[in-house]
Amino acid sequence: MTHTTTDRPTRRTSGAVVPVLAFAGIVVAVMQTLLVPVIKDLPQLLDTAPSDATWVLTSTLLSGAVATPIMGRLGDLYGKRRMLILSLAVMVVGALVSALASTLIPMIAGRTLQGFAMGAIPLGIGLMRDMLPREKLGSAMALMSSSIGVGGGLALPAAALVAQHADWHALFYGAAGLGALAIALTLLVVPESPARAGGTFDVLGAIGLSTGLVLFLLPITKGSDWGWTSGTTLGLFAASALVLALWGVMELRVAAPLVDLRTTARPAVLFTNLASIMVGVSFYVVSLVLPQLLQLPTATGYGLGQSMVVAGLLVAPLGLTMMVTAPVYARLSARYGPKVTLILGMLIIAIGYGAGLGLMSAAWQSLVIAVVLGAGIGLAYSSLPALIVGAVPASETGAANGLNTLMRSIGTSVSSAVIGMVLANTANDVGGVAVPTMHGFRVSFLIATAAVAVGLLFALLLPRQQRPSAAGPQLRASSEEDANLERAEQALRGFRGRVVDAEGAPVARAKVTLIDPRGRQAGATVSADDGSYSLAVPAQGAYVLAAKASGHGPLASAATHAGEAASVELDLALPGETVTA
Protein backbone atom coordinates (compact mmCIF):
# COMPACT_ATOMS: atom_id res chain seq x y z
CA MET A 1 0.00 0.00 0.00
CA THR A 2 1.33 3.46 -0.83
CA HIS A 3 1.15 6.01 1.96
CA THR A 4 1.59 9.74 1.65
CA THR A 5 1.23 11.36 5.02
CA THR A 6 2.47 13.82 7.58
CA ASP A 7 2.96 13.07 11.24
CA ARG A 8 2.73 16.65 12.41
CA PRO A 9 0.66 19.68 11.47
CA THR A 10 1.88 21.50 8.39
CA ARG A 11 -0.06 24.72 8.86
CA ARG A 12 -1.16 27.01 11.66
CA THR A 13 -4.77 26.33 12.59
CA SER A 14 -7.38 28.52 14.22
CA GLY A 15 -8.26 27.97 17.86
CA ALA A 16 -11.87 27.55 16.75
CA VAL A 17 -11.15 24.30 14.88
CA VAL A 18 -11.74 22.05 17.88
CA PRO A 19 -15.05 23.67 18.97
CA VAL A 20 -16.33 23.61 15.38
CA LEU A 21 -15.49 19.92 14.91
CA ALA A 22 -16.99 19.08 18.31
CA PHE A 23 -20.13 21.01 17.34
CA ALA A 24 -20.41 18.87 14.20
CA GLY A 25 -20.26 15.76 16.40
CA ILE A 26 -22.94 17.17 18.70
CA VAL A 27 -25.17 17.86 15.68
CA VAL A 28 -24.82 14.22 14.64
CA ALA A 29 -25.88 13.11 18.13
CA VAL A 30 -28.86 15.46 18.05
CA MET A 31 -29.95 13.84 14.78
CA GLN A 32 -29.88 10.42 16.44
CA THR A 33 -31.80 11.50 19.55
CA LEU A 34 -34.44 13.85 18.22
CA LEU A 35 -37.09 11.14 17.69
CA VAL A 36 -36.80 9.62 21.18
CA PRO A 37 -39.67 11.72 22.67
CA VAL A 38 -42.10 10.64 19.92
CA ILE A 39 -41.07 7.00 19.43
CA LYS A 40 -44.24 5.64 21.02
CA ASP A 41 -46.40 7.92 18.84
CA LEU A 42 -44.75 7.07 15.49
CA PRO A 43 -47.33 4.42 14.42
CA GLN A 44 -50.13 6.94 14.82
CA LEU A 45 -48.17 9.86 13.34
CA LEU A 46 -47.20 7.86 10.24
CA ASP A 47 -50.44 5.84 10.02
CA THR A 48 -48.61 2.52 10.08
CA ALA A 49 -48.23 -0.61 12.21
CA PRO A 50 -45.89 -0.48 15.24
CA SER A 51 -43.61 -3.15 13.73
CA ASP A 52 -43.24 -1.09 10.55
CA ALA A 53 -42.67 2.17 12.45
CA THR A 54 -39.50 0.74 13.99
CA TRP A 55 -37.89 0.94 10.54
CA VAL A 56 -37.67 4.71 11.08
CA LEU A 57 -35.01 4.00 13.72
CA THR A 58 -33.56 0.87 12.15
CA SER A 59 -32.85 2.60 8.82
CA THR A 60 -30.71 5.27 10.52
CA LEU A 61 -28.77 2.64 12.43
CA LEU A 62 -28.05 0.57 9.31
CA SER A 63 -27.00 3.50 7.12
CA GLY A 64 -24.81 4.90 9.89
CA ALA A 65 -23.08 1.54 10.37
CA VAL A 66 -22.40 1.27 6.64
CA ALA A 67 -21.32 4.89 6.17
CA THR A 68 -18.93 5.17 9.12
CA PRO A 69 -16.01 2.99 7.90
CA ILE A 70 -16.60 3.96 4.26
CA MET A 71 -16.51 7.71 4.91
CA GLY A 72 -13.44 7.24 7.09
CA ARG A 73 -11.57 5.54 4.25
CA LEU A 74 -12.76 8.11 1.70
CA GLY A 75 -11.51 10.82 4.04
CA ASP A 76 -8.06 9.20 4.19
CA LEU A 77 -7.96 9.07 0.38
CA TYR A 78 -9.58 12.32 -0.76
CA GLY A 79 -9.65 14.68 2.22
CA LYS A 80 -11.29 14.41 5.63
CA ARG A 81 -12.75 17.93 5.59
CA ARG A 82 -14.33 17.26 2.19
CA MET A 83 -15.96 14.04 3.41
CA LEU A 84 -17.05 15.70 6.67
CA ILE A 85 -18.90 18.38 4.71
CA LEU A 86 -20.42 15.72 2.44
CA SER A 87 -21.64 13.70 5.45
CA LEU A 88 -23.28 16.76 7.00
CA ALA A 89 -24.81 17.79 3.66
CA VAL A 90 -26.42 14.37 3.18
CA MET A 91 -27.77 14.63 6.73
CA VAL A 92 -29.33 18.05 5.99
CA VAL A 93 -31.02 16.68 2.86
CA GLY A 94 -32.31 13.73 4.86
CA ALA A 95 -33.65 15.99 7.60
CA LEU A 96 -35.54 18.09 5.06
CA VAL A 97 -37.00 14.96 3.44
CA SER A 98 -38.22 13.78 6.87
CA ALA A 99 -39.57 17.25 7.71
CA LEU A 100 -41.80 17.08 4.63
CA ALA A 101 -42.86 13.44 5.17
CA SER A 102 -46.10 12.29 6.74
CA THR A 103 -46.02 8.65 5.62
CA LEU A 104 -43.67 5.77 6.34
CA ILE A 105 -41.63 5.35 3.14
CA PRO A 106 -40.48 8.99 2.73
CA MET A 107 -39.69 9.10 6.44
CA ILE A 108 -37.52 5.97 6.17
CA ALA A 109 -35.74 7.46 3.14
CA GLY A 110 -35.01 10.67 5.04
CA ARG A 111 -33.79 8.87 8.13
CA THR A 112 -31.55 6.64 6.00
CA LEU A 113 -29.85 9.73 4.57
CA GLN A 114 -29.47 11.18 8.07
CA GLY A 115 -27.54 8.09 9.16
CA PHE A 116 -24.67 9.03 6.84
CA ALA A 117 -23.74 11.80 9.28
CA MET A 118 -22.25 9.19 11.65
CA GLY A 119 -19.04 9.39 9.63
CA ALA A 120 -18.46 12.90 11.02
CA ILE A 121 -17.06 11.58 14.32
CA PRO A 122 -14.05 9.62 12.96
CA LEU A 123 -13.45 12.27 10.29
CA GLY A 124 -13.28 14.97 12.95
CA ILE A 125 -10.84 12.91 15.02
CA GLY A 126 -8.71 12.35 11.92
CA LEU A 127 -8.63 16.08 11.17
CA MET A 128 -7.52 16.79 14.72
CA ARG A 129 -4.65 14.34 14.48
CA ASP A 130 -3.47 15.82 11.20
CA MET A 131 -3.60 19.47 12.30
CA LEU A 132 -3.10 19.83 16.05
CA PRO A 133 0.17 19.73 17.99
CA ARG A 134 0.52 16.73 20.24
CA GLU A 135 0.17 18.72 23.47
CA LYS A 136 -3.35 19.79 22.43
CA LEU A 137 -4.46 16.60 20.74
CA GLY A 138 -5.49 14.49 23.73
CA SER A 139 -8.14 16.83 25.12
CA ALA A 140 -9.38 17.72 21.61
CA MET A 141 -9.97 14.09 20.64
CA ALA A 142 -11.58 13.46 24.02
CA LEU A 143 -14.11 16.22 23.39
CA MET A 144 -14.80 14.98 19.84
CA SER A 145 -15.25 11.39 20.98
CA SER A 146 -17.58 12.45 23.80
CA SER A 147 -19.66 14.71 21.55
CA ILE A 148 -22.00 11.83 20.71
CA GLY A 149 -23.03 11.61 24.37
CA VAL A 150 -23.03 15.36 24.88
CA GLY A 151 -25.35 15.92 21.93
CA GLY A 152 -27.64 13.10 23.00
CA GLY A 153 -27.92 14.42 26.55
CA LEU A 154 -28.64 17.99 25.46
CA ALA A 155 -31.02 17.01 22.65
CA LEU A 156 -33.33 14.86 24.77
CA PRO A 157 -34.96 17.66 26.83
CA ALA A 158 -34.91 20.07 23.88
CA ALA A 159 -36.62 17.52 21.61
CA ALA A 160 -39.15 16.73 24.34
CA LEU A 161 -39.97 20.43 24.70
CA VAL A 162 -40.46 20.83 20.95
CA ALA A 163 -42.57 17.65 20.73
CA GLN A 164 -44.87 18.88 23.51
CA HIS A 165 -45.41 22.41 22.21
CA ALA A 166 -44.99 22.27 18.40
CA ASP A 167 -45.61 20.08 15.40
CA TRP A 168 -43.23 17.13 15.51
CA HIS A 169 -41.88 17.95 12.03
CA ALA A 170 -40.19 20.97 13.63
CA LEU A 171 -37.66 18.52 15.06
CA PHE A 172 -36.32 17.82 11.58
CA TYR A 173 -36.30 21.45 10.52
CA GLY A 174 -34.22 22.17 13.62
CA ALA A 175 -31.81 19.35 12.79
CA ALA A 176 -31.46 20.63 9.21
CA GLY A 177 -30.69 24.12 10.52
CA LEU A 178 -28.03 22.82 12.90
CA GLY A 179 -26.49 20.75 10.11
CA ALA A 180 -26.35 23.76 7.78
CA LEU A 181 -24.70 25.81 10.54
CA ALA A 182 -22.11 23.05 11.09
CA ILE A 183 -21.32 23.02 7.36
CA ALA A 184 -20.91 26.81 7.26
CA LEU A 185 -18.62 26.83 10.29
CA THR A 186 -16.54 23.98 8.88
CA LEU A 187 -16.09 25.83 5.57
CA LEU A 188 -15.06 29.01 7.38
CA VAL A 189 -12.81 27.63 10.10
CA VAL A 190 -11.54 24.12 9.38
CA PRO A 191 -8.74 23.74 6.79
CA GLU A 192 -8.32 20.61 4.74
CA SER A 193 -5.82 18.08 6.03
CA PRO A 194 -2.68 17.60 3.91
CA ALA A 195 -2.46 13.93 4.89
CA ARG A 196 -3.50 11.41 2.25
CA ALA A 197 -3.40 7.65 1.96
CA GLY A 198 -2.22 6.14 -1.28
CA GLY A 199 -4.10 3.64 -3.39
CA THR A 200 -7.69 3.61 -4.60
CA PHE A 201 -11.06 3.11 -2.97
CA ASP A 202 -11.91 -0.56 -2.44
CA VAL A 203 -15.39 -0.72 -3.98
CA LEU A 204 -15.80 -4.48 -3.59
CA GLY A 205 -14.62 -4.23 0.01
CA ALA A 206 -17.21 -1.52 0.70
CA ILE A 207 -19.98 -3.63 -0.83
CA GLY A 208 -18.91 -6.71 1.11
CA LEU A 209 -18.65 -4.92 4.46
CA SER A 210 -21.95 -3.11 3.92
CA THR A 211 -23.74 -6.34 3.07
CA GLY A 212 -22.26 -8.17 6.05
CA LEU A 213 -23.15 -5.37 8.47
CA VAL A 214 -26.72 -5.10 7.24
CA LEU A 215 -27.18 -8.87 7.49
CA PHE A 216 -25.80 -8.76 11.05
CA LEU A 217 -27.54 -5.66 12.41
CA LEU A 218 -30.92 -6.32 10.81
CA PRO A 219 -31.76 -9.40 12.93
CA ILE A 220 -30.35 -7.66 16.02
CA THR A 221 -32.74 -4.74 15.64
CA LYS A 222 -35.74 -6.78 14.41
CA GLY A 223 -35.15 -10.04 16.28
CA SER A 224 -37.71 -9.24 18.97
CA ASP A 225 -40.37 -8.77 16.27
CA TRP A 226 -39.41 -11.77 14.16
CA GLY A 227 -38.49 -14.09 17.03
CA TRP A 228 -34.89 -14.80 18.04
CA THR A 229 -35.13 -18.44 17.00
CA SER A 230 -37.06 -17.83 13.80
CA GLY A 231 -35.67 -19.01 10.47
CA THR A 232 -35.35 -15.43 9.24
CA THR A 233 -33.30 -14.27 12.23
CA LEU A 234 -30.99 -17.31 12.32
CA GLY A 235 -30.65 -17.32 8.53
CA LEU A 236 -29.57 -13.67 8.44
CA PHE A 237 -27.01 -14.25 11.21
CA ALA A 238 -25.58 -17.22 9.28
CA ALA A 239 -25.50 -15.24 6.04
CA SER A 240 -23.74 -12.40 7.84
CA ALA A 241 -21.04 -14.73 9.19
CA LEU A 242 -20.46 -16.16 5.71
CA VAL A 243 -20.33 -12.79 3.95
CA LEU A 244 -18.00 -11.23 6.52
CA ALA A 245 -15.69 -14.27 6.39
CA LEU A 246 -15.46 -14.04 2.61
CA TRP A 247 -15.00 -10.28 2.88
CA GLY A 248 -12.11 -10.78 5.31
CA VAL A 249 -10.35 -13.19 2.96
CA MET A 250 -10.76 -10.74 0.09
CA GLU A 251 -9.48 -7.77 2.14
CA LEU A 252 -6.31 -9.66 3.04
CA ARG A 253 -5.54 -10.05 -0.67
CA VAL A 254 -6.27 -6.48 -1.77
CA ALA A 255 -3.35 -4.05 -2.08
CA ALA A 256 -5.36 -1.08 -0.75
CA PRO A 257 -8.17 -2.56 1.40
CA LEU A 258 -11.09 -0.66 2.85
CA VAL A 259 -10.06 -1.93 6.30
CA ASP A 260 -6.48 -3.05 6.92
CA LEU A 261 -7.24 -6.25 8.81
CA ARG A 262 -3.57 -6.80 9.65
CA THR A 263 -3.51 -3.47 11.45
CA THR A 264 -6.89 -4.21 13.03
CA ALA A 265 -5.54 -7.51 14.37
CA ARG A 266 -2.81 -5.76 16.35
CA PRO A 267 -3.55 -6.24 20.07
CA ALA A 268 -3.64 -2.48 20.70
CA VAL A 269 -6.33 -2.04 18.03
CA LEU A 270 -8.20 -5.32 18.51
CA PHE A 271 -8.70 -5.03 22.27
CA THR A 272 -9.57 -1.34 22.00
CA ASN A 273 -12.32 -2.16 19.50
CA LEU A 274 -13.63 -5.01 21.65
CA ALA A 275 -13.68 -2.74 24.69
CA SER A 276 -15.52 -0.13 22.59
CA ILE A 277 -18.38 -2.58 22.01
CA MET A 278 -18.77 -3.07 25.75
CA VAL A 279 -18.66 0.68 26.44
CA GLY A 280 -21.37 1.14 23.79
CA VAL A 281 -23.52 -1.49 25.50
CA SER A 282 -23.19 0.19 28.90
CA PHE A 283 -23.80 3.69 27.52
CA TYR A 284 -27.13 2.80 25.93
CA VAL A 285 -28.56 0.99 28.97
CA VAL A 286 -28.87 4.17 31.03
CA SER A 287 -30.42 5.95 28.05
CA LEU A 288 -33.11 3.26 27.84
CA VAL A 289 -33.83 2.76 31.54
CA LEU A 290 -33.78 6.16 33.27
CA PRO A 291 -36.25 8.01 30.98
CA GLN A 292 -38.79 5.20 31.34
CA LEU A 293 -38.37 4.97 35.11
CA LEU A 294 -38.75 8.73 35.48
CA GLN A 295 -41.91 8.94 33.33
CA LEU A 296 -43.80 5.95 34.75
CA PRO A 297 -46.73 7.08 36.93
CA THR A 298 -46.35 6.87 40.68
CA ALA A 299 -49.41 4.61 40.75
CA THR A 300 -47.15 1.74 39.68
CA GLY A 301 -45.47 1.92 43.09
CA TYR A 302 -42.01 2.59 41.68
CA GLY A 303 -42.49 5.05 38.82
CA LEU A 304 -41.31 8.61 39.53
CA GLY A 305 -44.15 10.43 37.71
CA GLN A 306 -42.09 13.05 35.87
CA SER A 307 -43.04 14.76 32.62
CA MET A 308 -41.18 14.10 29.38
CA VAL A 309 -39.31 17.42 29.61
CA VAL A 310 -38.33 16.99 33.27
CA ALA A 311 -37.15 13.44 32.58
CA GLY A 312 -34.97 14.77 29.77
CA LEU A 313 -33.51 17.45 32.03
CA LEU A 314 -32.67 14.88 34.70
CA VAL A 315 -30.86 12.67 32.17
CA ALA A 316 -29.11 15.62 30.43
CA PRO A 317 -26.25 15.74 33.01
CA LEU A 318 -25.08 12.44 31.53
CA GLY A 319 -23.94 14.33 28.42
CA LEU A 320 -22.86 17.47 30.25
CA THR A 321 -20.61 15.45 32.54
CA MET A 322 -19.06 13.75 29.53
CA MET A 323 -18.19 17.17 28.10
CA VAL A 324 -16.68 18.39 31.38
CA THR A 325 -14.68 15.16 31.62
CA ALA A 326 -12.63 15.95 28.48
CA PRO A 327 -10.10 18.28 30.19
CA VAL A 328 -9.96 15.94 33.20
CA TYR A 329 -9.10 13.11 30.83
CA ALA A 330 -6.30 15.24 29.33
CA ARG A 331 -4.62 15.61 32.71
CA LEU A 332 -5.03 11.95 33.66
CA SER A 333 -3.83 10.74 30.27
CA ALA A 334 -0.79 13.02 30.43
CA ARG A 335 0.24 11.37 33.66
CA TYR A 336 -0.86 7.78 33.22
CA GLY A 337 -1.74 7.24 29.54
CA PRO A 338 -5.04 6.40 27.76
CA LYS A 339 -5.01 2.74 28.79
CA VAL A 340 -5.19 3.66 32.47
CA THR A 341 -7.89 6.26 31.87
CA LEU A 342 -9.95 3.68 29.95
CA ILE A 343 -9.66 1.27 32.89
CA LEU A 344 -10.55 4.04 35.36
CA GLY A 345 -13.55 5.06 33.26
CA MET A 346 -14.87 1.50 33.19
CA LEU A 347 -14.45 1.15 36.94
CA ILE A 348 -16.50 4.34 37.47
CA ILE A 349 -19.20 3.01 35.10
CA ALA A 350 -19.35 -0.22 37.10
CA ILE A 351 -19.66 1.75 40.35
CA GLY A 352 -22.43 3.87 38.82
CA TYR A 353 -24.51 0.90 37.72
CA GLY A 354 -23.83 -0.99 40.97
CA ALA A 355 -24.97 1.97 43.05
CA GLY A 356 -27.88 2.50 40.67
CA LEU A 357 -29.38 -0.82 41.71
CA GLY A 358 -30.32 0.83 45.00
CA LEU A 359 -30.88 4.39 43.73
CA MET A 360 -34.16 4.17 41.83
CA SER A 361 -36.67 5.54 44.31
CA ALA A 362 -36.37 9.31 43.77
CA ALA A 363 -35.78 11.71 40.90
CA TRP A 364 -32.64 13.17 42.50
CA GLN A 365 -31.16 9.68 42.63
CA SER A 366 -31.51 9.42 38.84
CA LEU A 367 -29.55 12.66 38.60
CA VAL A 368 -26.74 11.15 40.70
CA ILE A 369 -26.65 8.04 38.50
CA ALA A 370 -26.48 10.20 35.36
CA VAL A 371 -23.57 12.26 36.69
CA VAL A 372 -21.51 9.26 37.86
CA LEU A 373 -22.11 7.31 34.65
CA GLY A 374 -21.39 10.43 32.57
CA ALA A 375 -17.98 10.76 34.23
CA GLY A 376 -17.11 7.11 33.61
CA ILE A 377 -18.41 6.98 30.06
CA GLY A 378 -16.69 10.30 29.32
CA LEU A 379 -13.31 8.95 30.43
CA ALA A 380 -13.81 5.70 28.52
CA TYR A 381 -14.98 7.37 25.30
CA SER A 382 -12.15 9.91 25.51
CA SER A 383 -9.54 7.16 25.76
CA LEU A 384 -10.66 5.16 22.72
CA PRO A 385 -9.52 7.47 19.87
CA ALA A 386 -6.15 8.09 21.56
CA LEU A 387 -5.55 4.34 21.78
CA ILE A 388 -6.54 3.86 18.13
CA VAL A 389 -4.58 6.84 16.78
CA GLY A 390 -1.53 5.76 18.77
CA ALA A 391 -1.59 2.31 17.15
CA VAL A 392 -2.14 3.04 13.43
CA PRO A 393 -0.28 5.03 10.76
CA ALA A 394 -1.49 8.59 10.14
CA SER A 395 -2.71 7.59 6.68
CA GLU A 396 -5.20 5.13 8.23
CA THR A 397 -6.57 7.40 10.97
CA GLY A 398 -9.96 8.00 9.33
CA ALA A 399 -10.62 4.36 8.49
CA ALA A 400 -9.37 3.09 11.86
CA ASN A 401 -11.48 5.55 13.86
CA GLY A 402 -14.40 4.82 11.57
CA LEU A 403 -14.14 1.16 12.46
CA ASN A 404 -13.88 2.03 16.16
CA THR A 405 -16.99 4.23 15.95
CA LEU A 406 -18.72 1.32 14.21
CA MET A 407 -17.81 -0.94 17.14
CA ARG A 408 -19.48 1.49 19.53
CA SER A 409 -22.56 1.54 17.31
CA ILE A 410 -22.68 -2.24 17.31
CA GLY A 411 -22.51 -2.09 21.11
CA THR A 412 -25.47 0.28 21.32
CA SER A 413 -27.42 -1.86 18.83
CA VAL A 414 -26.84 -5.02 20.84
CA SER A 415 -27.74 -3.13 24.02
CA SER A 416 -30.98 -1.85 22.49
CA ALA A 417 -32.00 -5.34 21.40
CA VAL A 418 -31.06 -7.12 24.64
CA ILE A 419 -32.46 -4.50 27.03
CA GLY A 420 -35.60 -4.14 24.93
CA MET A 421 -36.14 -7.89 25.15
CA VAL A 422 -35.49 -7.93 28.92
CA LEU A 423 -37.90 -5.07 29.60
CA ALA A 424 -40.56 -6.64 27.36
CA ASN A 425 -40.27 -10.09 28.95
CA THR A 426 -40.43 -8.72 32.50
CA ALA A 427 -43.22 -6.19 31.85
CA ASN A 428 -46.66 -6.36 33.47
CA ASP A 429 -49.77 -6.25 31.29
CA VAL A 430 -52.03 -3.44 32.53
CA GLY A 431 -55.16 -2.99 30.44
CA GLY A 432 -53.41 -4.32 27.34
CA VAL A 433 -50.39 -2.03 27.86
CA ALA A 434 -46.96 -3.50 28.71
CA VAL A 435 -45.56 -1.62 31.72
CA PRO A 436 -41.86 -2.11 32.53
CA THR A 437 -41.14 -3.41 36.02
CA MET A 438 -38.51 -2.53 38.60
CA HIS A 439 -37.18 -6.07 38.22
CA GLY A 440 -36.60 -5.43 34.51
CA PHE A 441 -34.78 -2.17 35.26
CA ARG A 442 -32.49 -3.85 37.77
CA VAL A 443 -31.73 -6.76 35.43
CA SER A 444 -30.83 -4.19 32.76
CA PHE A 445 -28.38 -2.50 35.15
CA LEU A 446 -26.84 -5.90 35.96
CA ILE A 447 -26.37 -6.59 32.24
CA ALA A 448 -24.63 -3.23 31.87
CA THR A 449 -22.36 -4.06 34.81
CA ALA A 450 -21.48 -7.42 33.25
CA ALA A 451 -20.68 -5.72 29.92
CA VAL A 452 -18.36 -3.29 31.69
CA ALA A 453 -16.63 -6.20 33.45
CA VAL A 454 -15.95 -7.84 30.08
CA GLY A 455 -14.76 -4.52 28.66
CA LEU A 456 -12.45 -4.08 31.63
CA LEU A 457 -10.88 -7.45 30.86
CA PHE A 458 -10.23 -6.35 27.27
CA ALA A 459 -8.72 -3.08 28.54
CA LEU A 460 -6.38 -4.97 30.86
CA LEU A 461 -5.20 -7.06 27.88
CA LEU A 462 -4.07 -3.95 25.99
CA PRO A 463 -0.28 -3.99 25.53
CA ARG A 464 1.86 -1.76 27.68
CA GLN A 465 2.24 1.71 26.29
CA GLN A 466 5.52 2.15 24.48
CA ARG A 467 7.46 4.99 22.99
CA PRO A 468 6.56 6.11 19.45
CA SER A 469 6.98 3.38 16.88
CA ALA A 470 6.12 2.48 13.33
CA ALA A 471 2.51 2.08 14.34
CA GLY A 472 2.29 5.73 15.18
CA PRO A 473 3.03 8.10 18.06
CA GLN A 474 1.91 7.21 21.55
CA LEU A 475 -0.62 9.98 22.09
CA ARG A 476 -0.79 11.39 25.56
CA ALA A 477 -2.22 14.77 26.44
CA SER A 478 0.98 16.30 27.79
CA SER A 479 2.24 19.78 28.45
CA GLU A 480 4.03 21.69 25.70
CA GLU A 481 7.35 21.22 27.50
CA ASP A 482 6.86 17.44 27.66
CA ALA A 483 5.92 17.35 23.97
CA ASN A 484 9.02 19.33 23.00
CA LEU A 485 11.21 17.04 25.10
CA GLU A 486 9.68 13.94 23.54
CA ARG A 487 10.25 15.29 20.02
CA ALA A 488 13.88 16.05 20.94
CA GLU A 489 14.35 12.50 22.23
CA GLN A 490 12.92 11.09 19.01
CA ALA A 491 15.33 13.14 16.93
CA LEU A 492 18.33 11.94 18.97
CA ARG A 493 17.56 8.28 18.38
CA GLY A 494 16.48 8.52 14.73
CA PHE A 495 17.46 10.05 11.41
CA ARG A 496 17.80 13.77 10.96
CA GLY A 497 19.21 16.11 8.37
CA ARG A 498 18.15 18.51 5.62
CA VAL A 499 16.37 18.32 2.29
CA VAL A 500 18.18 20.45 -0.32
CA ASP A 501 17.90 21.21 -4.04
CA ALA A 502 20.51 21.36 -6.84
CA GLU A 503 21.99 24.62 -5.51
CA GLY A 504 22.14 23.31 -1.95
CA ALA A 505 19.23 25.55 -0.89
CA PRO A 506 16.84 24.14 1.71
CA VAL A 507 13.55 22.68 0.47
CA ALA A 508 10.59 23.39 2.76
CA ARG A 509 7.49 21.20 2.98
CA ALA A 510 9.21 18.22 1.37
CA LYS A 511 7.58 14.91 2.30
CA VAL A 512 10.09 12.53 3.90
CA THR A 513 9.03 8.91 4.41
CA LEU A 514 10.91 6.19 6.30
CA ILE A 515 10.63 2.70 4.75
CA ASP A 516 11.59 -0.39 6.75
CA PRO A 517 13.37 -3.50 5.32
CA ARG A 518 10.00 -5.12 4.53
CA GLY A 519 8.94 -2.19 2.37
CA ARG A 520 6.46 -0.83 4.89
CA GLN A 521 6.15 2.75 6.05
CA ALA A 522 7.86 3.18 9.43
CA GLY A 523 7.38 6.93 9.78
CA ALA A 524 6.79 10.14 7.87
CA THR A 525 7.24 13.88 8.32
CA VAL A 526 7.50 17.17 6.42
CA SER A 527 10.66 19.28 6.26
CA ALA A 528 10.65 22.62 8.07
CA ASP A 529 11.20 26.01 6.44
CA ASP A 530 14.97 25.56 6.74
CA GLY A 531 14.75 22.13 5.08
CA SER A 532 15.43 20.25 8.31
CA TYR A 533 13.64 17.03 9.22
CA SER A 534 13.81 14.38 11.94
CA LEU A 535 12.36 10.88 12.07
CA ALA A 536 12.33 8.37 14.93
CA VAL A 537 13.12 4.75 14.11
CA PRO A 538 11.37 1.73 15.66
CA ALA A 539 14.57 -0.38 15.79
CA GLN A 540 18.13 -0.52 14.56
CA GLY A 541 18.70 -1.70 11.02
CA ALA A 542 18.65 -0.74 7.36
CA TYR A 543 16.06 1.70 6.06
CA VAL A 544 15.22 3.76 2.99
CA LEU A 545 14.52 7.49 3.26
CA ALA A 546 12.23 8.65 0.46
CA ALA A 547 11.85 12.39 -0.19
CA LYS A 548 9.55 14.22 -2.57
CA ALA A 549 8.68 17.89 -3.06
CA SER A 550 6.72 19.95 -5.55
CA GLY A 551 8.88 20.78 -8.58
CA HIS A 552 11.48 18.13 -7.75
CA GLY A 553 11.88 14.50 -8.69
CA PRO A 554 11.54 11.84 -5.97
CA LEU A 555 14.63 10.58 -4.14
CA ALA A 556 15.21 7.27 -2.38
CA SER A 557 18.31 7.01 -0.18
CA ALA A 558 19.48 3.95 1.75
CA ALA A 559 20.45 4.55 5.38
CA THR A 560 21.42 2.40 8.36
CA HIS A 561 20.65 3.15 11.99
CA ALA A 562 23.02 1.70 14.57
CA GLY A 563 21.36 2.98 17.74
CA GLU A 564 22.63 6.55 17.75
CA ALA A 565 21.60 9.72 15.94
CA ALA A 566 22.22 9.40 12.20
CA SER A 567 22.48 12.43 9.91
CA VAL A 568 21.32 11.99 6.31
CA GLU A 569 21.17 14.86 3.81
CA LEU A 570 18.57 14.33 1.10
CA ASP A 571 19.67 16.03 -2.11
CA LEU A 572 16.71 16.20 -4.49
CA ALA A 573 19.08 17.02 -7.34
CA LEU A 574 20.36 13.44 -7.28
CA PRO A 575 18.62 10.71 -9.30
CA GLY A 576 16.16 8.70 -7.30
CA GLU A 577 13.18 6.42 -7.59
CA THR A 578 9.64 6.26 -6.25
CA VAL A 579 9.37 3.98 -3.25
CA THR A 580 6.13 2.16 -2.50
CA ALA A 581 5.41 1.18 1.06
HELIX and SHEET records of a PDB file:
HELIX    1   1 VAL A   17  THR A   33  1                                  17    
HELIX    2   2 VAL A   36  ASP A   41  5                                   6    
HELIX    3   3 LEU A   42  LEU A   46  1                                   5    
HELIX    4   4 PRO A   50  ALA A   53  1                                   4    
HELIX    5   5 TRP A   55  TYR A   78  1                                  24    
HELIX    6   6 LYS A   80  ALA A   99  1                                  20    
HELIX    7   7 LEU A  104  GLY A  115  1                                  12    
HELIX    8   8 PHE A  116  GLY A  119  5                                   4    
HELIX    9   9 ALA A  120  MET A  131  1                                  12    
HELIX   10  10 ARG A  134  HIS A  165  1                                  32    
HELIX   11  11 ALA A  170  VAL A  189  1                                  20    
HELIX   12  12 VAL A  203  TRP A  226  1                                  24    
HELIX   13  13 GLY A  231  ARG A  253  1                                  23    
HELIX   14  14 LEU A  261  THR A  264  1                                   4    
HELIX   15  15 PRO A  267  GLN A  295  1                                  29    
HELIX   16  16 THR A  298  THR A  300  5                                   3    
HELIX   17  17 MET A  308  VAL A  315  1                                   8    
HELIX   18  18 PRO A  317  TYR A  336  1                                  20    
HELIX   19  19 PRO A  338  GLY A  356  1                                  19    
HELIX   20  20 ALA A  363  VAL A  389  1                                  27    
HELIX   21  21 ALA A  394  GLU A  396  5                                   3    
HELIX   22  22 THR A  397  ASN A  425  1                                  29    
HELIX   23  23 MET A  438  LEU A  460  1                                  23    
HELIX   24  24 GLU A  480  LEU A  492  1                                  13    
SHEET    1   A 2 HIS A   3  THR A   4  0                                        
SHEET    2   A 2 ARG A 196  ALA A 197 -1                                        
SHEET    1   B 2 ASN A 428  VAL A 430  0                                        
SHEET    2   B 2 VAL A 433  VAL A 435 -1                                        
SHEET    1   C 3 SER A 532  LEU A 535  0                                        
SHEET    2   C 3 PHE A 495  VAL A 500 -1                                        
SHEET    3   C 3 ALA A 566  SER A 567  1                                        
SHEET    1   D 3 SER A 532  LEU A 535  0                                        
SHEET    2   D 3 PHE A 495  VAL A 500 -1                                        
SHEET    3   D 3 LEU A 570  ASP A 571  1                                        
SHEET    1   E 4 GLN A 521  VAL A 526  0                                        
SHEET    2   E 4 LYS A 511  ILE A 515 -1                                        
SHEET    3   E 4 GLY A 541  LYS A 548 -1                                        
SHEET    4   E 4 LEU A 555  HIS A 561 -1                                        
END                                                                             
